[in-house]
Amino acid sequence: MVKLNILNMKKFLDTVNACTGKVNMLCPDGNKQNINGEERVQDSLWLQYLQNKNYLRLVLEIPNPMDYMSIVSYYVGDC
């Protein structure tokens, strides 16, 4: 599990969509929702991001180790 503060939504979603497996977002109600390639979910995240003035905090569960490293590498490089 990783907690991220997203400041560049486009690059974040490009990284997520390049993953080979699921990228699960942990929802406040405890449910998990895959965001990899899920256009409707990503549109909702964009809306939240814009409403928060280009900031979004997410908690992710990334089962595939290569995908995990890809997202962590993006995040470290973006900060």
One Martini backbone bead per residue (centre of mass of N, CA, C, O) as a GRO file, in nm:
protein
   79
    1MET     BB    1   0.099   0.035   0.020
    2VAL     BB    2   0.022   0.374  -0.103
    3LYS     BB    3   0.075   0.723  -0.051
    4LEU     BB    4  -0.054   0.996  -0.254
    5ASN     BB    5   0.036   1.314  -0.400
    6ILE     BB    6  -0.126   1.464  -0.658
    7LEU     BB    7   0.007   1.708  -0.912
    8ASN     BB    8   0.008   1.513  -1.189
    9MET     BB    9  -0.236   1.359  -1.349
   10LYS     BB   10  -0.141   1.281  -1.628
   11LYS     BB   11   0.120   1.127  -1.549
   12PHE     BB   12  -0.014   0.933  -1.355
   13LEU     BB   13  -0.213   0.799  -1.563
   14ASP     BB   14   0.002   0.708  -1.760
   15THR     BB   15   0.137   0.517  -1.558
   16VAL     BB   16  -0.106   0.343  -1.488
   17ASN     BB   17  -0.175   0.259  -1.796
   18ALA     BB   18   0.116   0.101  -1.816
   19CYS     BB   19   0.021  -0.115  -1.657
   20THR     BB   20  -0.044  -0.474  -1.627
   21GLY     BB   21  -0.214  -0.433  -1.376
   22LYS     BB   22  -0.353  -0.361  -1.100
   23VAL     BB   23  -0.486  -0.043  -0.958
   24ASN     BB   24  -0.576   0.012  -0.636
   25MET     BB   25  -0.821   0.197  -0.485
   26LEU     BB   26  -0.882   0.328  -0.174
   27CYS     BB   27  -1.171   0.371  -0.019
   28PRO     BB   28  -1.340   0.512   0.245
   29ASP     BB   29  -1.532   0.235   0.265
   30GLY     BB   30  -1.295  -0.005   0.184
   31ASN     BB   31  -1.289  -0.022  -0.101
   32LYS     BB   32  -1.190  -0.143  -0.422
   33GLN     BB   33  -1.045   0.028  -0.720
   34ASN     BB   34  -0.981   0.009  -1.038
   35ILE     BB   35  -0.773   0.244  -1.250
   36ASN     BB   36  -0.679   0.071  -1.483
   37GLY     BB   37  -0.836   0.180  -1.771
   38GLU     BB   38  -1.064   0.353  -1.613
   39GLU     BB   39  -1.232   0.609  -1.737
   40ARG     BB   40  -1.453   0.681  -1.531
   41VAL     BB   41  -1.268   0.696  -1.284
   42GLN     BB   42  -1.067   0.904  -1.403
   43ASP     BB   43  -1.273   1.132  -1.437
   44SER     BB   44  -1.331   1.157  -1.134
   45LEU     BB   45  -1.042   1.226  -1.051
   46TRP     BB   46  -1.018   1.483  -1.215
   47LEU     BB   47  -1.243   1.637  -1.070
   48GLN     BB   48  -1.118   1.629  -0.789
   49TYR     BB   49  -0.852   1.763  -0.865
   50LEU     BB   50  -0.976   2.036  -0.963
   51GLN     BB   51  -1.135   2.100  -0.697
   52ASN     BB   52  -0.835   2.083  -0.541
   53LYS     BB   53  -0.628   2.247  -0.701
   54ASN     BB   54  -0.425   2.027  -0.814
   55TYR     BB   55  -0.514   1.792  -0.595
   56LEU     BB   56  -0.444   1.443  -0.478
   57ARG     BB   57  -0.534   1.189  -0.252
   58LEU     BB   58  -0.393   0.852  -0.247
   59VAL     BB   59  -0.470   0.502  -0.206
   60LEU     BB   60  -0.263   0.221  -0.290
   61GLU     BB   61  -0.286  -0.104  -0.454
   62ILE     BB   62   0.000  -0.302  -0.584
   63PRO     BB   63   0.056  -0.625  -0.674
   64ASN     BB   64   0.265  -0.554  -0.887
   65PRO     BB   65   0.598  -0.492  -0.858
   66MET     BB   66   0.648  -0.337  -1.125
   67ASP     BB   67   0.418  -0.134  -1.091
   68TYR     BB   68   0.507  -0.021  -0.823
   69MET     BB   69   0.782   0.090  -0.924
   70SER     BB   70   0.667   0.276  -1.140
   71ILE     BB   71   0.501   0.461  -0.949
   72VAL     BB   72   0.727   0.539  -0.755
   73SER     BB   73   0.914   0.661  -0.970
   74TYR     BB   74   0.725   0.879  -1.058
   75TYR     BB   75   0.688   1.016  -0.779
   76VAL     BB   76   0.985   1.088  -0.727
   77GLY     BB   77   1.020   1.253  -1.001
   78ASP     BB   78   0.775   1.468  -0.939
   79CYS     BB   79   0.890   1.614  -0.661
   0.00000   0.00000   0.00000
